[in-house]
Amino acid sequence: MPRELVELALREFRVAAERRDVRVESRSGAGVHPVRTIDGEAAYLKATSATLGTQSLAAARRELRFYRYLAPTAPVCTPRLLDFLDIEEGVAVLLAAAGRPRGVASWTPGMWADLGRHLAALHSMPLPTAGDWNRPDALLEALAARNLTEITAFWAATLPQLRELIARRAELRDQISALPPVFVHGDCHTDNIVHAEGPPVFCDWQSAGVGRAVSDLAFLSVRATPSGVVVPSALIHAYLDRRPGDRKALECALVAEELAVLVFLWPPYAAFNSPTGIARVRSRARELAERYLGEAAHERG
């Protein structure tokens, strides 16, 4: 990323970079830099350059709108917004340090249950009435795509149910969309949840907006699977205790969502995973496909 936006933000926010060689990339391509305020407070500068393109810039502005207008009353903890820039060169936000993520393998059932309760609270908040909170939906776009060359190349040899799943894309779309829309985080995985004292803190709101509750719940498993971690049932039990609903409908939609993400969205990310991680994803997809198609056959029978 060009340094101009970062240098400008450092001056405007009157903060000092902790170490200029350290930068964390968010999935959007934004650079995240540890800094220190003039009062000595630890913080993070997140900068999204206009050179990253219109989609990245729109996501950065979405996150800024969230921190400015929704975070103060959101039912989950978020980093405190200290300052921001929204200029021609890009968008920069200054966020108070709120903790550190914990490796997914170190998560206990109690931590997963706590996360389930907080996601239930987020999904129970009233939908925003001001501003446009519709969000791009990569999964629905993938399910509607005509060119499935990459998907077929990745899955054909290891997923016997692939042809049937492709034929059932409309059914999958209807299954994942069966529940009422809620406000979602949009990029919910354990690296975007930090811990200190008190409740977990949800970071990286660039994909937030109105969407499917199961998209947040399923993505936790999608991201944990390459590490060999199975999200425990404690998450869903706690979620439904806090946000009661039709357990069977939620579980069916959750299986369909995770399966659809793995089959139709995950293949381009295989290159970023180890052979062991890829094997775990393949195994998980086969397991989900058997459950999904088995339940569909049972319904028809």
CORZIBEL-V292374 format. One record per residue. RES is the residue in three letters. OMEGA is omega in whole degrees, 0 to 359 (999 if undefined). Layout:
RES;OMEGA / RES;OMEGA
This chain:
MET;176 / PRO;183 / ARG;187 / GLU;182 / LEU;181 / VAL;180 / GLU;178 / LEU;181 / ALA;178 / LEU;179 / ARG;184 / GLU;183 / PHE;180 / ARG;179 / VAL;179 / ALA;177 / ALA;180 / GLU;176 / ARG;188 / ARG;179 / ASP;182 / VAL;175 / ARG;177 / VAL;179 / GLU;170 / SER;182 / ARG;181 / SER;185 / GLY;178 / ALA;177 / GLY;180 / VAL;188 / HIS;173 / PRO;182 / VAL;177 / ARG;181 / THR;180 / ILE;178 / ASP;178 / GLY;182 / GLU;176 / ALA;183 / ALA;177 / TYR;174 / LEU;179 / LYS;187 / ALA;178 / THR;182 / SER;176 / ALA;180 / THR;178 / LEU;177 / GLY;187 / THR;181 / GLN;179 / SER;180 / LEU;178 / ALA;178 / ALA;178 / ALA;179 / ARG;175 / ARG;179 / GLU;178 / LEU;177 / ARG;178 / PHE;183 / TYR;182 / ARG;193 / TYR;184 / LEU;184 / ALA;182 / PRO;181 / THR;180 / ALA;183 / PRO;174 / VAL;179 / CYS;179 / THR;174 / PRO;180 / ARG;178 / LEU;181 / LEU;182 / ASP;179 / PHE;171 / LEU;172 / ASP;189 / ILE;182 / GLU;182 / GLU;180 / GLY;182 / VAL;176 / ALA;176 / VAL;176 / LEU;186 / LEU;177 / ALA;176 / ALA;186 / ALA;181 / GLY;181 / ARG;175 / PRO;176 / ARG;179 / GLY;187 / VAL;180 / ALA;182 / SER;181 / TRP;179 / THR;175 / PRO;178 / GLY;178 / MET;178 / TRP;179 / ALA;179 / ASP;177 / LEU;178 / GLY;179 / ARG;181 / HIS;175 / LEU;177 / ALA;178 / ALA;179 / LEU;182 / HIS;179 / SER;182 / MET;179 / PRO;177 / LEU;181 / PRO;178 / THR;179 / ALA;179 / GLY;180 / ASP;180 / TRP;168 / ASN;186 / ARG;175 / PRO;182 / ASP;185 / ALA;182 / LEU;178 / LEU;177 / GLU;180 / ALA;180 / LEU;180 / ALA;185 / ALA;178 / ARG;183 / ASN;182 / LEU;185 / THR;182 / GLU;180 / ILE;180 / THR;180 / ALA;182 / PHE;191 / TRP;192 / ALA;186 / ALA;188 / THR;181 / LEU;184 / PRO;184 / GLN;188 / LEU;183 / ARG;180 / GLU;179 / LEU;177 / ILE;179 / ALA;183 / ARG;183 / ARG;179 / ALA;178 / GLU;177 / LEU;180 / ARG;180 / ASP;181 / GLN;183 / ILE;182 / SER;188 / ALA;184 / LEU;181 / PRO;179 / PRO;179 / VAL;173 / PHE;185 / VAL;173 / HIS;173 / GLY;178 / ASP;192 / CYS;173 / HIS;192 / THR;177 / ASP;179 / ASN;178 / ILE;183 / VAL;187 / HIS;168 / ALA;171 / GLU;178 / GLY;185 / PRO;175 / PRO;182 / VAL;182 / PHE;180 / CYS;173 / ASP;184 / TRP;183 / GLN;180 / SER;184 / ALA;177 / GLY;181 / VAL;182 / GLY;184 / ARG;177 / ALA;183 / VAL;178 / SER;176 / ASP;184 / LEU;183 / ALA;185 / PHE;174 / LEU;179 / SER;179 / VAL;183 / ARG;182 / ALA;188 / THR;180 / PRO;179 / SER;181 / GLY;181 / VAL;174 / VAL;179 / VAL;185 / PRO;179 / SER;178 / ALA;180 / LEU;183 / ILE;178 / HIS;180 / ALA;179 / TYR;183 / LEU;174 / ASP;182 / ARG;182 / ARG;185 / PRO;179 / GLY;181 / ASP;184 / ARG;183 / LYS;180 / ALA;179 / LEU;182 / GLU;178 / CYS;179 / ALA;181 / LEU;176 / VAL;181 / ALA;181 / GLU;182 / GLU;178 / LEU;181 / ALA;178 / VAL;182 / LEU;185 / VAL;191 / PHE;180 / LEU;192 / TRP;187 / PRO;180 / PRO;182 / TYR;180 / ALA;182 / ALA;181 / PHE;184 / ASN;179 / SER;175 / PRO;178 / THR;178 / GLY;179 / ILE;179 / ALA;179 / ARG;178 / VAL;179 / ARG;180 / SER;180 / ARG;179 / ALA;178 / ARG;179 / GLU;181 / LEU;180 / ALA;178 / GLU;179 / ARG;184 / TYR;182 / LEU;176 / GLY;178 / GLU;178 / ALA;179 / ALA;178 / HIS;179 / GLU;181 / ARG;183 / GLY;999
